[in-house]
Every structure is written in C-alpha cells, then in structure tokens.
C-alpha cells in the first residue's frame, strides 16, 4: 500500500499537467492517521482526531491544491521522528516537478518546527498556519 502511494504521487504530478489542469499556487497540507487494528509491533501510536485519542496507525501526509482540490502529494511511510521534515520534502518535490517552489502553504501550526518555518521564509515561500482549538 505504501509504495503504491509513492508511485501514485509521482504519476499524479505529471498527469495534472497533461490534463491541462493549472499547477497550483496555494496548497493545504495535513497529516492523517489511518487506524491499524493488527498486531504489528512496528506500528506507532498517533493521534486520531475523530476519536480524540491516540491509537496505533499509519501516519499519512497529504497535500491538496487549495483551488482545484486535487491531491498532488502523499506520503504514507512516515515515522514520528520524520514528520517535522515532511513540509520541506513536499517543497523539494514540487520544485523538482514544476521548476518552482509553491507560492503558499496552509497548514496547522503543529505540523512542523520554528526552524522549518524559518527555512520556508528563507526560500521565499509564504505560509499560513492555524491552530486548532478544542471547545
């Protein structure tokens, strides 16, 4: 399943251009936990917002074009210790595929660290962060 996501991401980026869809300028980024109910000892626990708790699952990072709502990047092979770097991995991926950096990224403030946000600033990439509030 995981390797399929990687292959799909690469093919998806090329298909967007061939279909005549405009290449995005603004992107919504988010992590999602795909619950796992097996016995695999290597699966980590992640927060599942629908259930308001942590449980075993696979952490997936998804990027969606904010205007067309087309998914343009996915990574389902993340460990907790890698998640802070994933935004910059997407930025490099987009630069390789399109020849330019994304203009704007929109994501929850908990997705990365201040050091990674400084790197986005250094690259000239605008970003909007939000903080989810509990009621």
N, C-alpha and C positions, 0 to 999 in steps of 0.2 A: 504494500500500500504506500509506504513512504517513498520508495524510489519512483513510483508512478507520479506522485506529486511533483518531484523534481523534473521529470521528463515533461509533464504537462506544463509546468511553469515556463520552461524554455520554448516549447512549441506554441503556447498561448501568446507569448510576446510577439513572435513572428507572425502569427495568424491575424493579430489585431491590425497590423499594417497592411497585410494582403487583402483584408476585408474592407479596407478603406475607412476603418474607424479612426478617429483622431487619437493621437497619442496624448495621454493625459498630462495635465499640468499640476493637478491637485489630487492627493491620494489619502484615503482613510486607511490607517494601519491599526491592527488589533491582534491580540493573542486570543486563542480559544482553546479550551481544554476538551478533548474528545475522551469521554469516560471509558475506562478499561475495567472489565469485570473478571479478568482471568487471574492466574496465579503467577505471572511473570515477575520475578524479583527485581528486574532491572527497570521496571516502570516506576517513575517518580510520582509523588502526590502533587497536584496543582489545584488552585482554587477554581471551583465551578460556581459561577455567579448565580445560575438558575437555582442551585441548591444551597447557596450561601454557606458553603463548606469546602474543605479540601478533600480530594479523593484521588485515587490512582487514575492516571490518564496520560494521554499523549498531548504534548503542548504543540499547537499549530499556530504559525504566524501567517496572517492573510493580509494582502494589500488589494484594495479595490479603488478603481478610478472614481473619484468623487462625483464626476459629472455623468459618465456613461453607466456607472455601477458595474462595469466589467472587472472581474478579478484578474489581476495581472501578475501576481506573485504569491507563492505559497511555499512554506517550509514546514514539514511535519517531523523533522528529525532533531528537534531542539531539546537540550537539557537545560535545567535551571541556570547553570553557570554560563550558558551561552546567550540567554535571552536579551541581555543588555546590548549586545553587539548586533542584533538582527536588523535594526533600523539601518545601520550603516552597510550591512550586507545587501539590503534591498537597494540602497542608494548606488552602490557599486554595480549591482546587477543592471539597474536602469541605465546607468551611464554606458555600460558595455553594449546594451541592446539598442539604445537610441542615439548615443553620442553626446548626450547632455544629462545633467543632473535634474531630478524632479524640482519643480519650482516651489511646491508647497506640500507639506506633510501635516496631517491632522491625526493626533493620537492621544491616548490617556497619558498623563504625566508619569505614571508608574512604569511605563514601558522601557525606560532607559535611565541612564545616569546623567548628572550635570556635565560630566566630561564628554559624553557622547553628544549632548546638546551643543556644547562648545564646538565640537567637530562639525556639526551641521552649520553652525554660524560661520565657521572658517571657510566652508565650501560655498557659502552664499545661499544656502537653502533656507527658505522661510518655513516656519513651523508654528502650529497652533496646538497647545496642549490643553487638555481638560482634566479636571479632577472629578471623579465620580463621588457623589456624596450619598451617604446612607441616610435614610429617613427613619 
